[in-house]
Amino acid sequence: QVQLVESGGGLVQAGRSLKVSCAASGFTFWQTIMNWYRQAPGKERELVANIDTRGTYATYADSVKGRFTISRDNHKNTVDLQMNDLKSDDTAVYYCNAYVRGTNYWGEGTLVIVSS
């Protein structure tokens, strides 16, 4: 079955960097667009970044452009989100997401807390 397992969250000071990772299994990873979403307390889940199947093209939410970088490794079936210059507004649970065979799959999320 499809599994998405996030890791790498934690507590970090504002201005510092953190990388969250997602390990995927149960589907043809190299053929699947991968997404990172986040949900802050009291807010709706929002798309942070996504990356095409080859890792060539990525799109970002305006709020993270220039600070976050999404990347993937199609040999290891992983997708990473490198987050630099973190701000308190980046505090959220970060979710890995993939749309596979007509179904939207989510990981359980990893919590990132940015202290000011």
Summary of the structure (lengths in Angstrom):
residues: 116
radius of gyration: 13.4
end to end distance: 39.9
largest distance: 41.5
contacts: 339
relative contact order: 0.32
helix: 5%
strand: 54%
